[in-house]
Amino acid sequence: MSIDRRPLAIFLMGPTASGKTALACQLSECFPVDLVSVDSALVYRGLDIGSAKPDAATLARYRHELVDIRDPSEPYSAADFQADARVAMRSITQRGRVPLLVGGTGLYFRALQRGLSDLPEADPSVRARLTEEAGHVGWPALHRRLAGFDSIAASRIGVNDAQRIQRALEVIELTGRPMSEQQRAGRSEGFPWRVLKLALLPEDRTQLHERIARRFDAIVAGGLLDEVRSLRARGDLHADLPAIRAVGYRQAWEHLDGVTDRATFRDKGVFATRQLAKRQITWLRGELDARALDPDRADLDRRAISALELFLDGPT
């Protein structure tokens, strides 16, 4: 049997509000690991409160690569993350350390490890037509259409996930082939790190939902609306940018537009965060090579440390 001599890496994955950052920081106290953020909101400067970004003191003590690397006016894609993460991981490995990637953006983890397919660029005319059609028949109807062409993609996409339904139908229309087929064909072979995957998966979602509600209330109390007012005051940002579509920011922007009252804003923000967590958990359950850890168990820290000890052959 050949020995796998690839350098080591750790993926610490989990839904929002599952305690990933705190656990990653604790693990960095015990092992020779350096942290890399895997979060589509934390890449943006100025999105601090609503993204629950670690505070300055935490980031000073526990450096996270790929935090605050983009202006909110600039899109940041899974391909961007794949390139940036590999650079960060190589640098960490060359220093004799182990990269620990921590976050909840499943698309980024998947792009990093499995690669990206060569999908076509967005076509504004196709997107406009699909959006107009959805306005008449609804996104669930377009989701049913997608299921007829690409059942695999449809099974991974929520019936009201307008952005992903639109993209999947757009790809089919532009290429004549299901997006899932093209994604499989485009996966890269031979990820250059040997990976331990840890997934924080709550066995009972009740506590997760309670944490989500408490955290959203704390975020609002901590100044989310003032933060979004500052972003709006720049004048160059709008609601369709990826940064502003992030959970919490989208609802706050809508509220400041006068679309919702304060109570509705709060309810929609909590609901959207719970839906995000649900999608993240669904994705994580498909990561069959991940070791599941219940974040609500008292022995979480001990079990995570034990897993790293076995993988890294002992703490420092």
KEKE-3310 file (N, C-alpha, C; in steps of 0.2 Angstrom, whole numbers, plus 5000, padded with zeros to 4 digits):
npx = (5004:5003:5010:5002:5009:5005:5004:4996:4979:4965:4948:4936:4919:4903:4886:4879:4881:4885:4897:4909:4920:4925:4929:4939:4948:4952:4957:4969:4977:4981:4987:4999:4992:4986:4974:4962:4949:4933:4922:4909:4905:4914:4925:4923:4927:4921:4909:4906:4898:4885:4890:4895:4908:4924:4930:4942:4952:4951:4955:4968:4974:4972:4975:4966:4967:4961:4951:4943:4947:4942:4933:4916:4910:4915:4913:4915:4920:4918:4928:4938:4940:4945:4957:4964:4963:4971:4984:4986:4986:4997:5007:5006:5009:5022:5028:5029:5017:5000:4986:4971:4955:4941:4924:4907:4903:4898:4900:4912:4921:4919:4923:4936:4942:4937:4937:4932:4919:4920:4909:4897:4898:4888:4872:4864:4852:4846:4844:4836:4824:4821:4819:4808:4799:4798:4792:4779:4775:4781:4795:4795:4788:4798:4808:4802:4802:4816:4819:4815:4824:4837:4838:4847:4854:4842:4838:4847:4845:4835:4817:4813:4825:4830:4841:4850:4842:4839:4852:4855:4845:4849:4862:4858:4851:4860:4870:4864:4866:4864:4868:4874:4880:4890:4897:4902:4910:4920:4927:4942:4956:4966:4968:4980:4982:4980:4966:4957:4941:4930:4913:4902:4887:4872:4862:4850:4840:4834:4841:4851:4842:4838:4850:4853:4842:4845:4858:4855:4847:4857:4866:4859:4856:4870:4872:4869:4860:4865:4877:4874:4867:4879:4885:4876:4877:4888:4886:4889:4885:4873:4857:4859:4871:4883:4889:4879:4868:4870:4865:4855:4861:4854:4841:4841:4844:4833:4824:4828:4825:4812:4803:4799:4793:4801:4799:4795:4807:4816:4810:4811:4825:4829:4822:4828:4841:4840:4835:4847:4856:4849:4851:4865:4867:4861:4869:4881:4878:4879:4892:4901:4913:4916:4919:4906:4902:4893:4888:4882:4885:4893:4906:4912:4924:4934:4932:4935:4948:4954:4952:4960:4972:4974:4975:4986:4996:4998:4998:5006)
npy = (4994:5011:5026:5040:5055:5068:5085:5091:5096:5104:5104:5114:5114:5120:5125:5142:5151:5140:5139:5138:5147:5150:5137:5134:5144:5139:5127:5131:5135:5124:5116:5116:5125:5136:5148:5149:5158:5153:5160:5169:5181:5187:5191:5204:5221:5231:5225:5221:5220:5214:5202:5195:5195:5191:5200:5214:5212:5198:5194:5199:5191:5178:5176:5176:5171:5178:5187:5202:5206:5211:5225:5230:5233:5225:5210:5194:5178:5160:5155:5164:5163:5150:5151:5161:5154:5143:5149:5154:5142:5135:5144:5143:5129:5129:5136:5126:5123:5119:5121:5127:5127:5137:5139:5142:5142:5132:5131:5136:5128:5116:5120:5123:5110:5101:5107:5118:5119:5123:5134:5144:5162:5174:5178:5193:5195:5183:5180:5191:5188:5176:5181:5189:5180:5172:5182:5181:5167:5162:5157:5143:5136:5138:5131:5118:5116:5116:5104:5094:5095:5094:5085:5082:5095:5102:5095:5100:5113:5125:5128:5141:5148:5160:5165:5154:5145:5152:5153:5139:5136:5145:5141:5128:5133:5140:5131:5119:5108:5099:5108:5101:5090:5096:5102:5090:5085:5095:5094:5094:5084:5075:5083:5093:5092:5082:5079:5082:5082:5090:5092:5102:5097:5099:5088:5091:5104:5114:5121:5127:5135:5144:5150:5157:5166:5174:5178:5186:5196:5202:5206:5216:5225:5228:5237:5235:5241:5254:5252:5247:5259:5267:5260:5262:5276:5278:5278:5270:5258:5244:5235:5223:5219:5206:5207:5214:5206:5197:5187:5196:5208:5210:5210:5221:5232:5232:5235:5248:5254:5256:5246:5237:5236:5238:5226:5217:5217:5211:5198:5193:5193:5184:5172:5171:5168:5156:5148:5149:5141:5129:5125:5125:5114:5103:5103:5099:5086:5079:5078:5065:5060:5067:5070:5070:5081:5085:5101:5105:5096:5093:5088:5092:5100:5091:5080:5086:5089:5077:5071:5079:5076:5063:5064:5073:5067:5070:5084:5100)
npz = (5000:4995:5003:5008:5005:5004:5010:5025:5029:5036:5037:5045:5046:5046:5050:5051:5066:5074:5081:5076:5074:5087:5091:5081:5085:5098:5094:5088:5098:5103:5093:5078:5069:5056:5053:5040:5033:5027:5021:5013:5016:5025:5018:5014:5016:5029:5031:5045:5057:5054:5048:5058:5060:5067:5080:5081:5091:5092:5079:5079:5088:5083:5068:5053:5037:5022:5026:5025:5012:5001:4993:4996:4984:4975:4966:4972:4969:4968:4961:4963:4977:4977:4970:4979:4991:4989:4987:5000:5008:5003:5007:5021:5023:5018:5028:5038:5045:5047:5037:5043:5038:5040:5041:5033:5020:5009:4995:4992:4999:4991:4978:4981:4984:4974:4962:4948:4936:4918:4916:4906:4904:4912:4904:4901:4894:4894:4908:4911:4905:4911:4924:4922:4918:4930:4938:4933:4934:4946:4956:4961:4950:4940:4946:4945:4932:4930:4937:4928:4918:4924:4936:4947:4949:4953:4965:4974:4975:4982:4981:4981:4978:4970:4963:4961:4954:4942:4937:4934:4925:4915:4911:4905:4895:4887:4884:4882:4890:4905:4921:4932:4926:4919:4929:4935:4926:4926:4937:4947:4948:4960:4973:4981:4995:5010:5018:5034:5038:5048:5053:5060:5066:5072:5082:5087:5081:5088:5098:5090:5082:5092:5096:5084:5083:5095:5092:5080:5086:5094:5085:5078:5089:5091:5081:5067:5058:5058:5052:5039:5035:5034:5023:5013:5012:5005:4991:4980:4981:4979:4980:4973:4973:4977:4990:4997:4996:5006:5020:5032:5029:5017:5021:5030:5022:5014:5024:5027:5015:5017:5015:5024:5041:5058:5066:5056:5049:5058:5060:5047:5045:5055:5050:5037:5041:5047:5037:5029:5037:5037:5023:5023:5032:5025:5014:5021:5026:5015:5014:5015:5019:5030:5047:5059:5072:5086:5090:5101:5111:5127:5127:5115:5112:5117:5109:5096:5098:5100:5087:5080:5086:5082:5068:5066:5073:5086:5097:5098)
capx = (5000:5007:5009:5000:5013:5003:5004:4990:4975:4959:4942:4931:4914:4897:4881:4880:4880:4887:4903:4915:4926:4928:4932:4945:4953:4954:4962:4975:4980:4984:4991:5002:4988:4985:4967:4959:4942:4929:4915:4908:4903:4920:4930:4922:4929:4915:4904:4908:4893:4880:4893:4897:4915:4928:4932:4949:4956:4952:4959:4975:4977:4971:4975:4962:4968:4955:4946:4944:4951:4938:4928:4909:4908:4918:4911:4920:4917:4921:4935:4942:4942:4949:4964:4966:4964:4977:4990:4986:4987:5004:5011:5006:5012:5029:5030:5029:5011:4995:4981:4964:4950:4935:4918:4901:4902:4900:4902:4919:4925:4918:4927:4943:4944:4935:4938:4926:4918:4920:4903:4897:4897:4881:4869:4859:4846:4842:4842:4830:4818:4819:4816:4801:4794:4796:4787:4772:4773:4784:4801:4794:4787:4804:4811:4799:4805:4823:4819:4814:4830:4842:4835:4852:4854:4836:4838:4852:4843:4828:4812:4813:4832:4829:4848:4853:4837:4840:4859:4855:4842:4853:4867:4855:4849:4866:4875:4861:4868:4863:4874:4877:4884:4896:4901:4905:4916:4925:4931:4949:4959:4972:4969:4986:4982:4976:4961:4953:4935:4925:4907:4898:4881:4868:4857:4843:4841:4831:4846:4854:4838:4838:4856:4852:4838:4849:4863:4853:4845:4863:4869:4855:4858:4876:4873:4868:4857:4870:4882:4871:4867:4885:4886:4871:4879:4894:4883:4891:4883:4866:4855:4860:4878:4884:4890:4873:4864:4872:4860:4856:4862:4848:4835:4842:4844:4826:4820:4830:4821:4805:4799:4797:4794:4806:4797:4796:4814:4819:4808:4814:4832:4830:4820:4833:4847:4838:4835:4854:4858:4846:4855:4872:4866:4859:4876:4886:4876:4881:4900:4901:4919:4917:4917:4901:4902:4887:4891:4879:4887:4898:4912:4914:4931:4938:4931:4938:4955:4956:4952:4966:4978:4975:4977:4992:5000:4999:4998:5013)
capy = (5000:5017:5030:5047:5060:5075:5089:5090:5102:5103:5108:5114:5116:5120:5130:5148:5151:5134:5140:5137:5152:5149:5131:5135:5148:5135:5122:5134:5136:5117:5113:5120:5126:5143:5149:5152:5159:5151:5164:5173:5188:5190:5193:5211:5226:5235:5221:5218:5218:5209:5196:5192:5195:5191:5207:5216:5208:5191:5193:5201:5185:5172:5178:5173:5173:5179:5191:5209:5206:5214:5230:5227:5235:5221:5203:5189:5172:5153:5154:5169:5159:5144:5153:5164:5149:5139:5153:5154:5136:5134:5148:5140:5123:5130:5138:5120:5123:5116:5126:5125:5131:5137:5143:5138:5143:5125:5131:5138:5122:5112:5123:5122:5103:5097:5111:5121:5117:5129:5136:5150:5168:5176:5182:5197:5194:5176:5182:5196:5184:5171:5185:5191:5174:5171:5186:5179:5160:5161:5153:5136:5134:5137:5125:5111:5115:5114:5097:5090:5095:5093:5083:5083:5102:5104:5092:5104:5120:5127:5130:5148:5150:5163:5166:5147:5142:5156:5151:5133:5136:5149:5136:5124:5137:5143:5126:5113:5102:5101:5111:5096:5086:5100:5102:5084:5085:5100:5093:5093:5078:5076:5089:5092:5091:5076:5083:5080:5086:5090:5095:5104:5096:5098:5083:5094:5110:5119:5125:5131:5141:5149:5154:5161:5172:5178:5182:5191:5202:5205:5210:5222:5229:5230:5242:5233:5246:5260:5249:5247:5266:5269:5257:5265:5283:5278:5280:5266:5251:5243:5229:5217:5216:5200:5208:5217:5201:5193:5187:5201:5215:5211:5212:5228:5236:5232:5239:5256:5257:5257:5241:5233:5239:5235:5219:5212:5216:5206:5192:5191:5192:5177:5167:5170:5165:5149:5145:5148:5136:5123:5124:5122:5107:5099:5101:5095:5079:5076:5077:5058:5059:5072:5067:5074:5083:5089:5107:5106:5092:5096:5085:5094:5102:5085:5076:5089:5089:5070:5070:5082:5072:5057:5066:5076:5063:5073:5091:5103)
capz = (5000:4995:5008:5006:5007:5004:5016:5029:5030:5040:5035:5050:5043:5050:5049:5054:5073:5077:5086:5072:5075:5094:5091:5077:5089:5103:5091:5086:5104:5104:5087:5074:5063:5055:5051:5034:5033:5021:5022:5007:5019:5029:5013:5012:5021:5031:5033:5051:5062:5051:5046:5064:5059:5073:5082:5080:5096:5090:5073:5080:5091:5079:5062:5048:5030:5017:5029:5023:5006:4995:4994:4995:4977:4970:4967:4974:4966:4971:4958:4967:4983:4975:4969:4985:4997:4988:4989:5008:5010:5001:5011:5028:5022:5017:5035:5042:5048:5044:5036:5046:5035:5045:5038:5032:5013:5006:4988:4992:5001:4986:4973:4983:4984:4969:4956:4945:4929:4914:4914:4902:4907:4913:4899:4904:4891:4896:4915:4912:4902:4916:4929:4920:4918:4937:4940:4931:4937:4952:4955:4961:4944:4936:4949:4943:4925:4930:4938:4922:4914:4928:4943:4952:4951:4956:4971:4978:4975:4985:4976:4980:4978:4963:4960:4958:4949:4936:4934:4932:4919:4910:4909:4901:4888:4884:4882:4880:4894:4912:4924:4936:4921:4917:4935:4936:4921:4927:4944:4946:4951:4964:4978:4984:5003:5013:5022:5039:5038:5054:5052:5066:5064:5078:5082:5088:5078:5092:5101:5084:5080:5097:5095:5078:5085:5100:5088:5076:5090:5096:5079:5077:5095:5090:5076:5060:5054:5057:5048:5033:5033:5031:5017:5008:5011:5000:4985:4974:4982:4978:4983:4969:4974:4981:4997:5000:4996:5011:5025:5037:5025:5012:5025:5033:5016:5012:5029:5026:5009:5019:5013:5030:5048:5062:5068:5051:5047:5063:5058:5040:5046:5058:5045:5032:5044:5048:5030:5027:5041:5034:5017:5025:5035:5020:5011:5026:5027:5009:5014:5018:5022:5036:5054:5062:5079:5088:5093:5108:5116:5132:5125:5108:5112:5118:5103:5091:5099:5099:5080:5077:5088:5078:5061:5066:5076:5092:5098:5100)
cpx = (5004:5005:5007:5004:5011:5003:4997:4986:4968:4954:4937:4925:4908:4892:4882:4878:4881:4893:4909:4921:4929:4931:4939:4950:4956:4959:4969:4979:4984:4988:4994:4998:4987:4978:4966:4952:4939:4922:4914:4906:4910:4925:4929:4923:4922:4909:4906:4903:4888:4883:4895:4905:4919:4930:4940:4954:4957:4956:4966:4978:4977:4970:4971:4964:4961:4949:4948:4948:4948:4934:4921:4907:4910:4915:4917:4917:4921:4927:4940:4945:4946:4956:4967:4968:4970:4984:4991:4989:4994:5008:5011:5009:5020:5032:5031:5023:5006:4989:4974:4959:4943:4930:4912:4899:4903:4902:4910:4923:4925:4923:4934:4946:4942:4935:4931:4925:4919:4913:4903:4896:4890:4878:4864:4852:4842:4840:4836:4824:4816:4816:4809:4796:4793:4792:4780:4770:4776:4790:4800:4792:4793:4808:4809:4802:4812:4824:4818:4820:4836:4840:4841:4853:4848:4836:4842:4850:4836:4823:4811:4820:4832:4836:4851:4848:4839:4847:4858:4851:4845:4858:4864:4854:4855:4870:4871:4862:4866:4869:4877:4882:4891:4900:4905:4911:4921:4929:4938:4951:4965:4972:4975:4987:4978:4972:4958:4947:4931:4919:4903:4890:4876:4863:4850:4844:4838:4836:4849:4849:4837:4844:4856:4848:4842:4854:4861:4851:4852:4866:4865:4856:4865:4878:4873:4865:4861:4875:4880:4869:4873:4887:4882:4874:4885:4891:4884:4889:4875:4864:4856:4867:4879:4885:4883:4868:4865:4866:4861:4856:4856:4842:4835:4842:4836:4822:4822:4827:4814:4800:4796:4797:4799:4805:4798:4803:4817:4817:4810:4821:4833:4828:4825:4839:4846:4838:4843:4857:4855:4850:4862:4872:4865:4866:4881:4884:4878:4889:4901:4907:4921:4915:4912:4902:4896:4890:4888:4881:4893:4905:4915:4921:4935:4938:4935:4946:4958:4956:4958:4973:4980:4978:4984:4997:5003:5000:5005:5013)
cpy = (5006:5022:5037:5052:5067:5079:5089:5097:5099:5107:5108:5118:5116:5126:5137:5148:5144:5134:5138:5141:5151:5142:5131:5139:5143:5130:5125:5136:5129:5114:5118:5122:5134:5143:5152:5152:5157:5154:5169:5180:5191:5192:5201:5215:5230:5232:5217:5216:5213:5203:5192:5191:5195:5198:5208:5212:5201:5190:5195:5194:5179:5175:5174:5175:5174:5183:5198:5210:5209:5220:5228:5229:5230:5214:5199:5182:5166:5152:5158:5165:5154:5146:5156:5159:5145:5142:5153:5148:5134:5138:5145:5133:5124:5133:5132:5120:5120:5120:5123:5130:5131:5141:5139:5139:5136:5126:5133:5131:5117:5114:5122:5115:5099:5101:5114:5119:5124:5131:5143:5156:5170:5179:5186:5196:5188:5177:5186:5192:5179:5175:5187:5186:5172:5175:5185:5172:5158:5156:5145:5133:5133:5131:5118:5110:5113:5106:5092:5090:5092:5091:5083:5090:5104:5101:5096:5111:5121:5129:5137:5152:5153:5163:5159:5144:5145:5154:5144:5132:5140:5145:5131:5127:5138:5137:5119:5107:5104:5103:5106:5092:5090:5101:5096:5083:5089:5099:5091:5087:5079:5082:5088:5092:5085:5080:5079:5084:5085:5095:5096:5103:5095:5093:5086:5102:5116:5124:5130:5137:5146:5153:5159:5167:5176:5182:5187:5197:5205:5209:5216:5227:5232:5235:5240:5238:5252:5258:5249:5254:5269:5266:5261:5272:5283:5280:5275:5259:5250:5236:5223:5215:5210:5201:5210:5211:5196:5193:5192:5208:5216:5213:5219:5233:5237:5236:5247:5259:5258:5252:5237:5237:5235:5228:5215:5211:5211:5199:5189:5189:5185:5172:5166:5167:5158:5145:5144:5142:5129:5121:5121:5115:5102:5097:5097:5088:5075:5075:5070:5056:5063:5068:5072:5075:5087:5095:5108:5101:5095:5094:5087:5096:5096:5081:5079:5088:5082:5068:5073:5079:5066:5059:5069:5073:5067:5081:5094:5104)
cpz = (5000:5001:5005:5009:5006:5010:5019:5029:5033:5038:5042:5047:5047:5048:5053:5062:5077:5081:5082:5074:5082:5094:5087:5081:5094:5100:5089:5092:5105:5099:5083:5068:5062:5051:5044:5034:5026:5022:5017:5010:5022:5024:5012:5018:5023:5032:5039:5056:5059:5049:5052:5063:5066:5074:5081:5084:5094:5084:5074:5084:5087:5072:5057:5041:5027:5021:5027:5017:5000:4997:4993:4988:4972:4971:4969:4973:4970:4967:4961:4973:4982:4974:4975:4990:4995:4989:4996:5010:5009:5006:5018:5028:5022:5024:5040:5047:5044:5043:5039:5043:5038:5041:5036:5024:5009:4999:4988:4994:4995:4980:4974:4982:4978:4962:4954:4938:4925:4911:4910:4907:4908:4906:4901:4901:4893:4904:4915:4910:4908:4922:4928:4920:4925:4940:4939:4935:4943:4951:4956:4955:4939:4939:4946:4935:4925:4932:4932:4917:4917:4935:4948:4954:4955:4964:4976:4979:4978:4980:4976:4980:4971:4960:4957:4953:4942:4933:4931:4925:4913:4907:4904:4894:4884:4881:4880:4884:4901:4916:4928:4932:4920:4923:4937:4932:4922:4933:4943:4950:4955:4969:4981:4991:5005:5019:5028:5039:5044:5052:5058:5064:5070:5077:5083:5086:5083:5095:5096:5082:5086:5097:5089:5080:5090:5096:5084:5080:5092:5091:5078:5083:5094:5085:5069:5056:5053:5052:5040:5030:5030:5024:5011:5007:5006:4993:4979:4976:4981:4980:4979:4969:4978:4989:5001:5000:5002:5017:5030:5033:5020:5016:5028:5027:5014:5018:5029:5020:5011:5017:5019:5037:5052:5064:5062:5048:5052:5061:5052:5041:5049:5054:5040:5035:5045:5042:5028:5031:5039:5028:5019:5028:5030:5016:5015:5026:5020:5009:5018:5021:5028:5042:5057:5069:5081:5092:5100:5113:5121:5130:5118:5108:5113:5112:5097:5092:5098:5091:5077:5079:5084:5071:5061:5069:5083:5092:5099:5107)
residu = (MET:SER:ILE:ASP:ARG:ARG:PRO:LEU:ALA:ILE:PHE:LEU:MET:GLY:PRO:THR:ALA:SER:GLY:LYS:THR:ALA:LEU:ALA:CYS:GLN:LEU:SER:GLU:CYS:PHE:PRO:VAL:ASP:LEU:VAL:SER:VAL:ASP:SER:ALA:LEU:VAL:TYR:ARG:GLY:LEU:ASP:ILE:GLY:SER:ALA:LYS:PRO:ASP:ALA:ALA:THR:LEU:ALA:ARG:TYR:ARG:HIS:GLU:LEU:VAL:ASP:ILE:ARG:ASP:PRO:SER:GLU:PRO:TYR:SER:ALA:ALA:ASP:PHE:GLN:ALA:ASP:ALA:ARG:VAL:ALA:MET:ARG:SER:ILE:THR:GLN:ARG:GLY:ARG:VAL:PRO:LEU:LEU:VAL:GLY:GLY:THR:GLY:LEU:TYR:PHE:ARG:ALA:LEU:GLN:ARG:GLY:LEU:SER:ASP:LEU:PRO:GLU:ALA:ASP:PRO:SER:VAL:ARG:ALA:ARG:LEU:THR:GLU:GLU:ALA:GLY:HIS:VAL:GLY:TRP:PRO:ALA:LEU:HIS:ARG:ARG:LEU:ALA:GLY:PHE:ASP:SER:ILE:ALA:ALA:SER:ARG:ILE:GLY:VAL:ASN:ASP:ALA:GLN:ARG:ILE:GLN:ARG:ALA:LEU:GLU:VAL:ILE:GLU:LEU:THR:GLY:ARG:PRO:MET:SER:GLU:GLN:GLN:ARG:ALA:GLY:ARG:SER:GLU:GLY:PHE:PRO:TRP:ARG:VAL:LEU:LYS:LEU:ALA:LEU:LEU:PRO:GLU:ASP:ARG:THR:GLN:LEU:HIS:GLU:ARG:ILE:ALA:ARG:ARG:PHE:ASP:ALA:ILE:VAL:ALA:GLY:GLY:LEU:LEU:ASP:GLU:VAL:ARG:SER:LEU:ARG:ALA:ARG:GLY:ASP:LEU:HIS:ALA:ASP:LEU:PRO:ALA:ILE:ARG:ALA:VAL:GLY:TYR:ARG:GLN:ALA:TRP:GLU:HIS:LEU:ASP:GLY:VAL:THR:ASP:ARG:ALA:THR:PHE:ARG:ASP:LYS:GLY:VAL:PHE:ALA:THR:ARG:GLN:LEU:ALA:LYS:ARG:GLN:ILE:THR:TRP:LEU:ARG:GLY:GLU:LEU:ASP:ALA:ARG:ALA:LEU:ASP:PRO:ASP:ARG:ALA:ASP:LEU:ASP:ARG:ARG:ALA:ILE:SER:ALA:LEU:GLU:LEU:PHE:LEU:ASP:GLY:PRO:THR)
# end
